[in-house]
Amino acid sequence: MIPINTTREEKVQIINRIKIFFEEERSEAIGDLAAEHLLDFMLEELGPYIYNRAIYDARLLVDERFAQLEEDLYTLERPLRKR
């Protein structure tokens, strides 16, 4: 599995969101290190499931678009005269 890479800025934002979640939802204060470990764990464990679901959703969208494109191409065909 290709690892999910985040920029440092994204990682800092997510870590802050994790800390806020723990404070608001669980009334627990966690530090940056704990939040970063949780983020790394989640990316490693949940990342493949989320990635595969995104690929599945993209595949459905592409299939729908190709089906529509195929219909559009059929409408462009010119009728043939029969002799």
Contact map, one row per residue, 1 for C-alpha under 8 A:
11100000000000000000000000000000000000000000000100000000000000000000000000000000000
11110000000000000000000000000000000000000000000000000000000000000000000000000000000
11111000000000000000000000000000000000000001000000000000000000000000000000000000000
01111100000000000000000000000000000000000010001000000000000000000000000000000000000
00111110000000000000000000000000000000000000000000000000000000000000000000000000000
00011111111000000000000000000000000000000000000000000000000000000000000000000000000
00001111111000000000000000000000000000000000000000000000000000000000000000000000000
00000111111100000000000000000000000000000000000000000000000000000000000000000000000
00000111111110000000000000000000000000000000000000000000000000000000000000000000000
00000111111111000000000000000000000000000000000000000000000000000000000000000000000
00000111111111100000000000000000000000000000000000000000000000000000000000000000000
00000001111111110000000000000000000000000000000000000000000000000000000000000000000
00000000111111111000000000000000000000000000000000000000000000000000000000000000000
00000000011111111100000000000000000000100000000000000000000000000000000000000000000
00000000001111111110000000000001001100100000000000000000000000000000000000000000000
00000000000111111111000000000001001000000000000000000000000000000000000000000000000
00000000000011111111100000000000000000000000000000000000000000000000000000000000000
00000000000001111111110000000000001000000000000000000000000000000000000000000000000
00000000000000111111111000001111001000000000000000000000000000000000000000000000000
00000000000000011111111100000000000000000000000000000000000000000000000000000000000
00000000000000001111111111000000000000000000000000000000000000000000000000000000000
00000000000000000111111111111100000000000000000000000000000000000000000000000000000
00000000000000000011111111111100000000000000000000000000000000000000000000000000000
00000000000000000001111111110000000000000000000000000000000000000000000000000000000
00000000000000000000111111100000000000000000000000000000000000000000000000000000000
00000000000000000000111111110000000000000000000000000000000000000000000000000000000
00000000000000000000011111111000000000000000000000000000000000000000000000000000000
00000000000000000000011101111100000000000000000000000000000000000000000000000000000
00000000000000000010011000111110000000000000000000000000000000000000000000000000000
00000000000000000010011000011111011000000000000000000000000000000000000000000000000
00000000000000000010000000001111111000000000000000000000000000000000000000000000000
00000000000000110010000000000111111100000000000000000000000000000000000000000000000
00000000000000000000000000000011111110000000000000000000000000000000000000000000000
00000000000000000000000000000111111111000000000000000000000000000000000000000000000
00000000000000110110000000000111111111100000000000000000000000000000000000000000000
00000000000000100000000000000001111111110000000000000000000000000000000000000000000
00000000000000000000000000000000111111111000000000000000000000000000000000000000000
00000000000000000000000000000000011111111100000000000000000000000000000000000000000
00000000000001100000000000000000001111111110000000000000000000000000000000000000000
00000000000000000000000000000000000111111111000000000000000000000000000000000000000
00000000000000000000000000000000000011111111100000000000000000000000000000000000000
00000000000000000000000000000000000001111111111000000000000000000000000000000000000
00010000000000000000000000000000000000111111111000000000000000000000000000000000000
00100000000000000000000000000000000000011111111100000000000000000000000000000000000
00000000000000000000000000000000000000001111111110000000000000000000000000000000000
00000000000000000000000000000000000000000111111111000000000000000000000000000000000
00010000000000000000000000000000000000000111111111100000000000000000000000000000000
10000000000000000000000000000000000000000001111111110000000000000000000000000000000
00000000000000000000000000000000000000000000111111111000000000000000000000000000000
00000000000000000000000000000000000000000000011111111100000000000000000000000000000
00000000000000000000000000000000000000000000001111111110000000000000000000000000000
00000000000000000000000000000000000000000000000111111111000000000000000000000000000
00000000000000000000000000000000000000000000000011111111100000000000000000000000000
00000000000000000000000000000000000000000000000001111111110000000000000000000000000
00000000000000000000000000000000000000000000000000111111111000000000000000000000000
00000000000000000000000000000000000000000000000000011111111100000000000000000000000
00000000000000000000000000000000000000000000000000001111111110000000000000000000000
00000000000000000000000000000000000000000000000000000111111111000000000000000000000
00000000000000000000000000000000000000000000000000000011111111100000000000000000000
00000000000000000000000000000000000000000000000000000001111111110000000000000000000
00000000000000000000000000000000000000000000000000000000111111111000000000000000000
00000000000000000000000000000000000000000000000000000000011111111100000000000000000
00000000000000000000000000000000000000000000000000000000001111111110000000000000000
00000000000000000000000000000000000000000000000000000000000111111111000000000000000
00000000000000000000000000000000000000000000000000000000000011111111100000000000000
00000000000000000000000000000000000000000000000000000000000001111111110000000000000
00000000000000000000000000000000000000000000000000000000000000111111111000000000000
00000000000000000000000000000000000000000000000000000000000000011111111100000000000
00000000000000000000000000000000000000000000000000000000000000001111111110000000000
00000000000000000000000000000000000000000000000000000000000000000111111111000000000
00000000000000000000000000000000000000000000000000000000000000000011111111100000000
00000000000000000000000000000000000000000000000000000000000000000001111111110000000
00000000000000000000000000000000000000000000000000000000000000000000111111111000000
00000000000000000000000000000000000000000000000000000000000000000000011111111000000
00000000000000000000000000000000000000000000000000000000000000000000001111111000000
00000000000000000000000000000000000000000000000000000000000000000000000111111100000
00000000000000000000000000000000000000000000000000000000000000000000000011111110000
00000000000000000000000000000000000000000000000000000000000000000000000000011111000
00000000000000000000000000000000000000000000000000000000000000000000000000001111100
00000000000000000000000000000000000000000000000000000000000000000000000000000111110
00000000000000000000000000000000000000000000000000000000000000000000000000000011111
00000000000000000000000000000000000000000000000000000000000000000000000000000001111
00000000000000000000000000000000000000000000000000000000000000000000000000000000111
